[in-house]
Amino acid sequence: MIYVEYIERDRFMPLDIFRHLGDQSAWTDPEDKLVGSFGRTMRLGPMPSYLAFWECSGMRRMDEWEAHFKSPAAAHDRAERATHAAIHLQRGGCYDVAARGPAVQRAGLHVIEYFAVGAADSDAALARHFKARAKGQKGATLNFVLRRIGALGPPPGGLAVWSFADYVALAPFERARPDGGPFAPTEVGVYRWFGQEVL
């Protein structure tokens, strides 16, 4: 499972402090892996401007996280409390991985597509659709296709994460985007790895 945090920056929080604490390096539990940490760049895309993708063992982990955050250890963890004060966690979402490609590289330019997916749409259908698109696009790397678990996350329910070397590589991908059809995005955002984004 991937738990996605939808994050916004409080404009009263100095940018340097937000970037220092917003990388969430205070969280070091080996059971959780930060597989994506994205900041919207050049204002291309929807709000909120930041997303963090945490890979974890599943719903059992949600129980463990809640227990931790209610514990005395968490109450006395200054680094963790500072992180939560610096970032505005607007919403969370729980997702299954329908397709997976190479790991996200921090140096790339990333596109997240937000698309509708229904209960009748199988993971196999999602994987076929997005892998076929990836095969036909030079310079585009498909990293993840995620589907929301039930209604545990914001609409429209599906996320596809793509990576590119630069905007020049991104341009033909966007120009070739099909109109309509299954899994067509309702919104698209362009991102850099957290801290490398241009506001």
N, C-alpha and C positions, 0 to 999 in steps of 0.2 A: 504494500500500500504506500501511496505517497500522500502526505499531508501538506497542503499548500497554505501558506500564510499570505494573506493579502494585506499589504503594509502601506501606510502613507507617512510622510514626514511632516511633523508639526513645524510650521513655518517659524515658530518662536524658538525652535531648537537650532542652535548654530550648526551649519552643515558639517563642519569638521567633527563635532561631537556625534552627530547622527551617523556619519560614515564610520567613525571609530567603533561605536557600540553596535551599529546596525549589522555588522558582519556576523554577529551572534557567536563570536568565538568563545564566549563564556560557556556555551553549551558543548560539552565534550564527551557526552555519553557514547560509548562505542556501539551501542545498539542502534543509534540513529546516524544517518549519513546525509549531509547537505549535498544534494545532487544538482541544485540549481539555485542561484541567488541573483535575481535580475532587477535592474533599475531601468525604467523607461528612459530612453535617450532622445534628445532633440524634440521632445514633446510629441512623439509619434505613437499614439495609442491611448487607450482608455485609462481612467483612474480606477483604483489606486495605482500609484506609479511603481510599486515594488512588489515582487513575489519571491518567496523562499520555498523551495521544494525539499521536503524532508522525507527520505525513504526510511520506513520503519516496518516492524513485523506485522502490523495490522491493528485491528480494533483493541486487542489486548493491550497494545502499547498506549492507547488513549487512556485506559484505566490507570496504567502506571504513571503516565504524565500527570494526570489529575492528582493522584496520591502524592507525587513528588511536590507539586506546586502548593499543596496544602500542608506540607511537612515543615517542622521547625528548621530543618537544614535549608530549605528554600527561603524561608523567612529571613535567615541570617546570611544569605549569599549576596554580598554587596554587588558583585559583578553582574549577576543575573538581574537583580533589582534595578541596577542602572540601565541595563539593556532594555528592560520593559518600560522604563521611564523615557527612554530616548526614542523608541519607535512606537508608532501608533498602529497596533495590530487591529485592523478594521474587521477582518473576517477570516475564517478558516474554511478549508474544504478537504474532504476525504475522497481519494481517487484510486481506482484500479488502473494498472498499466495494461493497455490494450496492445501496444507495440513499443518496442525499444530499439534504439540504434546506438551509435557510439555515444560515449559520455560527453556531456557539455564541456567544451574547452573555454577557459576564462578569457582567452584573448579574442574570441570571435564576436561577431554581430549576430544577435539572436532575434528571431521573430516568434511570437506566440499568437496562434490562431485560436479564437474562441468560437466554438461551433456547437450546434444542437445535436444531441444524440439521444435516441429513445431506448426504452427498455427492450424493444424488439430488435434493435441493432446489435448484432453479435460482435464480440471482440475480433473474430476472424474477418468479418466484413470491414471493420474499422482498419485492421492491419492491412488488408488487401488494398483498400482505397488509398491509404496514405503511402504505403510502400510503392504503389504504382506511380503516384505523383512524384515521389522522390527519385524513382528510376528515370523518369523523363526530364529531370531538371539538373543540369550540370551546375556544380557549385553549391547545391543545397544539400545539407545533411539533416536527416530526420533524427532527432534525439529521443523524443517521447511522443506517444499518443496516450492521453489519459481520459478516462470516463468517470464522471462523478458517481459515487456510491449513493444510490437513491437520490435524495434531495439534499445531501450533506455537502453543500457548497453553493456558490452563486450560479445563476443561470448564465449561459445556456447549457452548461454541463460537460462540455468536452474541451480539452486543451491539446493542441499540437505544438511542440517546440521544435523549431528549425534553427540551424546555424549556418552562417555564411562568413566568408573571409572579410567582406567589406560591403559597402553600399552598391558598388559596381556589380558584385556577384548577386546581390539581392534584387537588383532592378529587373532582370529578365524573369525571375521567379514571380514577382508581383505583376508584371505585364502579362504573363501567361495564366494568371489565376482564372479558373473557370467561373462563369457566372452561374449561380444557382447550383442545382444538383445536390446529391447527398453530402452532408458534412461540410457544406459551404460555410465559411466563417461569417459570423455576424459582426465581429470586430477583429482587428489585427493590431498588435503593438510591436514596436521595435525596441530592443533592449541591449544593454551592455551588462557584463558582470557587475554586481554591486560595487559601487565606489568608482567605476569607470564611466558611468553615465554622464551625459552632458545635459544639464538642467535647462 
